């Protein structure tokens, strides 16, 4: 089994429910993850997505940290090209000051996924190419080494210990290795690709003040239930939303699994839907334990970040409870 197990919740909106409910669901899930013994609880950043409520991850992380006692809290991640590094440093400095020793700073290089969103944010696709430069600036604000603005300081962040992580999309793993930072690699449906990215990251890693050795977090969907069929049923809402996003250009709220199973789909939608169901780790406790043992052996991962979303929150909590037993958490 992978030594540490953590949770990333995207604050997915459910059909018939509101975005504020989705955010409150995230906080409730964080409380449960804290009680179950999970290592971290992270939240994500999405802008103008009909099916996702989490647009301000540092604000949501503050609510999560305030509602929990032990679990580490952070972002998976703040999309750095959307923000000024100084402001990001200040936000995480406030979080760490309020919840000392519990805050993580997960950082990604994506920009808004449509032209309209990018224009509203004042960004374009080329801004993602500045991620490595922005990352160095951000770390400089936190450790006090930045010299571009000698009269400016990121307060209260400067001098605090706020662990940074890089989400590995595209060239992200190489950037993490060069900066000497922990890396988050997903998703587990592409096991061969994940294994290769992890191998290259470890080979290229340069020790830094932030991390003396490589640290690998692998992320993906994990669903555990009493039966293999019940576990697979948890995957249906997200698979349908993904198929719809690729055929109609909109990532919608999650629908109940039984409704999704009864839908008539066009051939292309069906193809994408079935593809969205493939490759995840889903099944009984015994099946999931075996699959995670294989992931641990092939990747040598230090940590697993579970990204499961589904309509049925009771089934989701049951899955995380069963997974906690598999991992010997608590």
C-alpha positions in Angstrom: 0.0 0.0 0.0 1.2 3.6 -0.7 2.4 5.1 2.7 0.1 8.1 2.8 -3.4 8.7 1.4 -5.0 12.0 0.8 -8.1 13.6 -0.8 -8.7 16.2 -3.5 -12.3 17.4 -3.7 -13.4 19.5 -6.7 -16.6 20.8 -5.2 -18.7 19.2 -7.9 -22.2 20.6 -8.3 -25.0 18.0 -8.4 -28.1 18.3 -10.6 -30.9 19.6 -8.4 -28.4 21.1 -5.9 -26.7 24.5 -5.8 -23.1 25.7 -5.9 -23.3 26.8 -2.3 -24.4 23.3 -1.3 -21.4 21.9 -3.2 -19.0 24.1 -1.2 -20.6 23.0 2.0 -20.4 19.4 0.9 -16.7 19.9 0.5 -16.3 21.1 4.0 -18.3 18.2 5.4 -16.2 15.7 3.4 -13.1 17.3 4.8 -14.4 16.8 8.4 -15.0 13.1 7.6 -11.5 12.8 6.0 -10.0 14.3 9.1 -11.8 11.8 11.3 -10.9 8.9 9.1 -7.2 9.7 9.3 -6.4 10.9 5.8 -3.1 12.8 5.5 -4.2 15.9 3.4 -7.4 17.5 2.0 -7.0 19.7 -1.0 -9.4 21.8 -3.0 -9.2 22.9 -6.7 -9.5 26.1 -8.8 -11.9 26.3 -11.7 -13.5 29.4 -13.3 -16.9 29.7 -14.9 -17.4 25.9 -15.0 -21.2 25.0 -14.7 -20.4 21.8 -12.8 -17.7 23.0 -10.4 -18.2 25.5 -7.5 -14.6 25.8 -6.3 -13.3 29.0 -7.9 -11.3 30.4 -5.0 -9.2 27.6 -3.5 -7.4 29.6 -0.8 -10.8 30.9 0.5 -12.2 27.4 0.5 -9.0 26.0 2.1 -9.5 28.5 5.0 -13.0 27.2 5.6 -11.8 23.6 5.5 -8.9 24.2 7.9 -11.3 26.0 10.3 -13.6 23.0 10.2 -11.0 20.3 10.8 -8.5 19.6 13.6 -5.5 17.5 12.4 -5.5 17.0 8.6 -3.2 19.0 6.4 -5.1 21.4 4.1 -4.2 22.9 0.8 -4.8 23.4 -2.9 -4.6 21.1 -5.8 -4.0 23.6 -7.0 -3.8 27.3 -7.3 -3.3 28.0 -11.1 -0.3 30.3 -10.8 -0.6 31.8 -14.3 -4.0 33.3 -13.3 -2.5 35.2 -10.4 0.3 37.5 -9.3 2.9 35.5 -7.3 3.0 38.2 -4.5 -0.7 37.9 -3.9 -0.5 34.1 -3.9 2.3 34.3 -1.3 0.3 36.6 0.8 -2.8 34.4 0.7 -0.8 31.3 1.8 1.0 33.3 4.4 -2.3 34.2 6.0 -3.4 30.6 5.9 -0.2 29.3 7.5 -0.4 32.1 10.1 -3.9 31.1 11.0 -3.4 27.3 10.8 0.3 26.8 11.5 1.9 23.5 10.4 -1.2 22.4 8.4 -1.1 24.3 5.1 0.2 23.0 1.7 0.6 25.1 -1.4 -0.2 23.0 -4.5 0.4 24.9 -7.7 -0.6 24.3 -11.3 0.2 25.9 -14.7 -3.2 25.8 -16.4 -5.1 28.9 -17.5 -8.9 29.2 -18.1 -10.1 26.6 -20.6 -12.0 28.9 -22.9 -11.1 32.1 -24.5 -13.9 34.0 -22.7 -12.6 32.9 -19.3 -9.0 33.8 -20.2 -10.0 37.2 -21.3 -12.0 37.8 -18.1 -8.9 36.8 -16.1 -6.7 39.0 -18.2 -4.6 36.0 -19.3 -4.0 34.0 -22.5 -2.5 30.6 -23.2 1.0 31.9 -23.4 0.9 32.8 -19.7 1.2 29.1 -18.9 4.7 29.2 -20.4 5.8 31.6 -17.7 5.0 29.1 -14.9 8.6 28.2 -14.1 9.5 31.9 -13.8 6.4 32.7 -11.7 7.1 29.7 -9.4 10.6 30.9 -8.7 9.3 34.4 -7.9 6.6 32.9 -5.6 9.1 30.9 -3.7 11.4 34.0 -3.4 8.5 35.9 -1.8 8.1 33.1 0.8 11.8 32.5 1.7 12.8 36.2 1.4 15.2 35.7 -1.5 13.5 37.7 -4.2 15.4 40.8 -5.1 13.4 42.2 -8.1 11.3 44.4 -5.7 13.8 45.0 -2.8 11.4 47.3 -0.8 8.5 44.9 -1.0 7.8 41.9 1.3 5.1 39.3 1.3 3.7 39.6 4.8 3.0 37.4 6.7 4.4 34.7 4.3 8.0 35.7 4.4 10.0 33.3 6.5 7.1 30.9 7.1 7.4 27.2 6.1 4.7 26.5 3.5 5.4 23.3 1.6 5.0 23.8 -2.2 3.9 21.0 -4.6 3.8 21.2 -8.4 0.9 19.6 -10.3 2.5 17.8 -13.3 0.7 18.6 -16.4 2.7 18.8 -19.6 6.2 20.0 -18.5 5.3 20.3 -14.9 7.3 17.3 -13.7 10.5 18.7 -15.2 9.8 22.1 -13.6 9.3 20.4 -10.2 12.5 18.4 -10.6 14.6 21.5 -11.5 13.1 23.5 -8.6 13.6 20.6 -6.1 9.9 20.4 -5.2 7.5 17.5 -4.6 5.4 16.6 -7.6 1.7 15.5 -8.1 1.3 13.2 -11.1 -2.1 12.0 -12.5 -4.1 10.3 -13.5 -3.8 6.6 -12.8 -5.8 5.6 -15.9 -2.5 6.1 -17.8 -0.3 3.9 -15.6 2.5 3.6 -18.1 2.7 7.4 -18.7 2.6 8.1 -14.9 5.4 5.6 -14.3 7.5 7.2 -17.0 6.9 10.7 -15.7 7.8 9.6 -12.2 11.0 8.0 -13.4 12.1 11.1 -15.3 11.2 13.3 -12.3 13.4 11.2 -10.0 16.3 11.2 -12.5 16.2 15.0 -13.0 15.5 16.0 -9.4 17.8 18.6 -7.9 17.8 18.8 -4.0 16.7 22.2 -2.7 15.9 23.9 0.6 12.3 22.8 0.0 13.0 19.1 -0.5 16.2 17.1 -0.1 14.8 14.1 -2.0 12.2 13.5 -4.6 8.6 13.2 -3.3 5.9 11.7 -5.6 2.2 12.0 -5.2 0.1 10.0 -7.7 -3.5 11.0 -8.2 -6.6 9.4 -9.6 -10.1 8.1 -9.0 -10.5 5.3 -6.5 -14.0 3.9 -5.7 -14.5 1.1 -3.1 -17.9 -0.5 -2.4 -19.4 -3.8 -1.2 -19.5 -5.1 -4.8 -17.7 -4.4 -8.0 -20.9 -3.3 -9.6 -21.6 -0.7 -6.9 -18.1 0.7 -7.2 -18.5 1.0 -11.0 -21.8 2.8 -10.5 -20.1 5.5 -8.6 -18.0 6.3 -11.7 -21.0 6.9 -14.1 -21.9 10.5 -13.2 -18.4 11.8 -13.8 -17.9 9.8 -16.9 -21.1 11.2 -18.4 -20.1 14.8 -17.5 -16.7 14.3 -19.1 -18.3 12.9 -22.3 -20.7 15.8 -22.4 -17.9 18.3 -22.0 -16.1 16.9 -25.0 -19.1 16.7 -27.3 -21.0 19.8 -26.3 -18.3 22.0 -24.8 -19.8 22.3 -21.3 -18.8 20.5 -18.1 -22.2 20.0 -16.5 -23.4 19.2 -13.0 -23.4 15.5 -12.0 -26.5 13.5 -12.6 -27.6 10.4 -10.5 -26.0 7.2 -11.7 -29.3 5.5 -12.4 -30.3 8.4 -14.8 -27.0 8.2 -16.6 -27.3 4.4 -17.0 -30.7 4.9 -18.7 -29.6 7.6 -21.2 -29.6 7.2 -24.9 -26.3 8.3 -26.2 -25.0 9.2 -29.7 -22.1 6.9 -30.9 -19.4 9.5 -30.1 -20.9 10.3 -26.7 -21.0 6.5 -25.9 -17.4 6.1 -27.0 -16.2 9.0 -24.8 -18.4 7.8 -21.9 -17.0 4.3 -22.0 -13.5 5.7 -22.2 -14.3 7.8 -19.1 -15.2 4.6 -17.2 -12.0 2.7 -18.2 -8.8 2.4 -16.2 -9.9 3.7 -12.8 -9.3 1.8 -9.6 -12.8 0.6 -8.6 -14.1 -2.5 -6.9 -14.3 -4.3 -3.6 -11.8 -3.7 -0.9 -9.8 -6.8 -1.9 -9.7 -5.7 -5.6 -8.8 -2.1 -4.8 -6.1 -3.2 -2.3 -4.5 -5.4 -5.0 -4.6 -2.5 -7.6 -3.1 0.0 -5.2 -0.3 -2.5 -4.3 0.5 -2.7 -8.0 0.6 1.1 -8.3 2.9 1.3 -5.3 5.2 -1.3 -6.8 5.4 0.3 -10.3 5.6 4.0 -9.2 7.2 3.8 -5.8 4.8 6.7 -4.9 5.1 8.3 -1.5 1.5 9.3 -1.4 -1.9 8.7 -3.1 -4.2 11.6 -3.8 -7.8 10.4 -4.4 -9.8 12.6 -6.7 -13.1 10.7 -6.8 -16.4 12.6 -7.6 -19.9 11.2 -7.8 -23.5 12.2 -7.3 -24.2 10.0 -4.3 -22.5 11.6 -1.4 -23.4 8.7 0.9 -21.7 6.2 -1.5 -18.7 8.6 -1.7 -18.3 8.7 2.1 -18.7 4.9 2.3 -16.0 4.6 -0.3 -13.6 6.8 1.6 -14.4 4.9 4.8 -13.6 1.6 3.1 -10.4 3.0 1.6 -9.3 4.3 5.0 -9.6 0.7 6.3 -7.5 -0.6 3.3 -4.8 1.9 4.0 -4.8 1.3 7.8 -5.5 5.0 8.4 -6.7 6.5 11.7 
